Amino acid sequence: MMIAEPEPTRPKAESPRPSSSSFQLRWCVGLSVFVIYVWSETMNSSIYTYQRWFKESNASLHLHIIDNTTTSTSIDLRNSVVEAASSEIKKSKSTDETPRENKSYNMGKKKSNATMIEANNGVKNKTVPQLIWLLSFPNSGTTYTNKLVQGMSGTSTATNYGQEQSGYKSSIPLSPNLPNGPFLRYPDGNTSKYLLTKSHCTGYCIRCSPDRYVLNAERFESGCRSGNHLVNGESVSSKPAYAAELVKKVVHIIRNPFDNIVARLHMQRKNWVNHGDHEEYLKLFVNNRTGFRRWCTFLAYTQVNQTAKAKQLDNFTKQLYAVSPCAAEFYRYTQWHNYAIEAAKDKPVHTLFYENYTENFNQTANELLDFLELDVVGGPEESFQPGKQYPEYFTEDEQYFIANLVRHLATNETWGLLKHYFDGILEDDELDSEEDVEAPEETEEQTDEFDKLGDDEDAEEEDSTVDKSI
């Protein structure tokens, strides 16, 4: 019997297996790359969160963190595996995508068009949105403007004042490289290319020595980048908090000066109520015309304002001080807007008049969001409640003198923005700076009331929360 020999050249059915195994190996390596990448990014986030928590506990955490808080160990491991995977892929002439480390991946976070900035320590290693200042003299609509932008755009705004973050013992900054601010009003909120950032700058304190509010442009601009924040429940000041180069645009809010100054007393009263031991002030300076005029007389009587009149002002301004109720407040108001315009001179500026929220809300809101380059995704968080107007708090003569005081102190640019508030008051009938202005006499009864007042311990502080009522 003859037995047939097997054909030596015929391949077995399983012969493609080596090629399939190689293919599977390459895919396994690729999958490993992806898993390690996700793991390393997850660890990065955990490390940063733990580091921030540890810092807030006043501990010292020494982690070797480089470039976007990625550890060198995870980088070395990831790069080694990627290199091996790339070699295998090249050998097999695969048509897969470019290796992941050369691409930008969102990893579930909202991508923002950010700019590389340099922190105060000179290290460029963190990206943050570009800032748009929201500049306003206190009590002129800052809080409502913030809420409007957040509601209509679905993005968070920022502030120089970290204590405005609710529920945090220590303020959380926008970036770890900017520990002194600015701060997101809602730390978990979305951001966009530009971040609207609240600042009252400086020079607005009500009862303070002249060196606090008689300023120069450089000191004012530095104040626009300064603020305060909480560290373990304690307020800490920062001057300045961040570099001027981070600010790309400016929104400048302006309110009728007469209404703005009266609203300042209303907020001062709220501060006294919150402080809990200013009953004498609350009884004397009530929320009506009499209380406001008594407040103006009190400010003129106090030593800090007498010093300002004697040493810091020219003779014509001193005379206008004597006949203008709350003259020092109008001085601070006018000077503040002078320097706000100067601080923003090299940047795109959007001027927002507070009264336009009442006169043409939709146009005012849409123009603001266009300037911020934000899309409208919803409506405002709350409807606008117009602030009251107080022309009756001043006599016609007083309005005339105040108009002359503001015109005398204002730069041409500032006056161009303010003069419509004095239509029908000043016209072309301005006082000559050589004219003598007769001042009224103070009564002994007024000064006796003021002598009975205790010290206002908070009078010297520039309160960053002064405009929360509007």
Sequence and secondary structure as in RCSB ss.txt:
>XXXX:A:sequence
MMIAEPEPTRPKAESPRPSSSSFQLRWCVGLSVFVIYVWSETMNSSIYTYQRWFKESNASLHLHIIDNTTTSTSI
DLRNSVVEAASSEIKKSKSTDETPRENKSYNMGKKKSNATMIEANNGVKNKTVPQLIWLLSFPNSGTTYTNKLVQ
GMSGTSTATNYGQEQSGYKSSIPLSPNLPNGPFLRYPDGNTSKYLLTKSHCTGYCIRCSPDRYVLNAERFESGCR
SGNHLVNGESVSSKPAYAAELVKKVVHIIRNPFDNIVARLHMQRKNWVNHGDHEEYLKLFVNNRTGFRRWCTFLA
YTQVNQTAKAKQLDNFTKQLYAVSPCAAEFYRYTQWHNYAIEAAKDKPVHTLFYENYTENFNQTANELLDFLELD
VVGGPEESFQPGKQYPEYFTEDEQYFIANLVRHLATNETWGLLKHYFDGILEDDELDSEEDVEAPEETEEQTDEF
DKLGDDEDAEEEDSTVDKSI
>XXXX:A:secstr
       TT   TTTTHHHHHHHHHHHHHHHHHHHHHHHHHHHHHHHHHHHHHHHHTT      EETTTEEHHHH
HHHHHHHHHHHHHHHHTT      GGGS   TTS     EE   TTS    EE EEEEEEE SSSSHHHHHHHHH
HHHS   EESBGGGSTT SS  BSSTT TT  EESSTTS   SEEEEEE  SS  SS  HHHHS  HHHHHHHHT
 EEEEETTEEEEESS S GGGEEEEEEEE  HHHHHHHHHHHHHHHHHHHS  HHHHHHS SSHHHHHHHHHHHH
HSHHHHHHHHHTS HHHHHHHHHSTTHHHHHHHHHHHHHHHHHTTTS EEEEETTHHHH HHHHHHHHHHHHT  
  S  SS        GGGS HHHHHHHHHHHHHHS HHHHHHHGGGGTTTTTT    TTS        HHHHHHH
HT    TTTTS  TTTTTT 
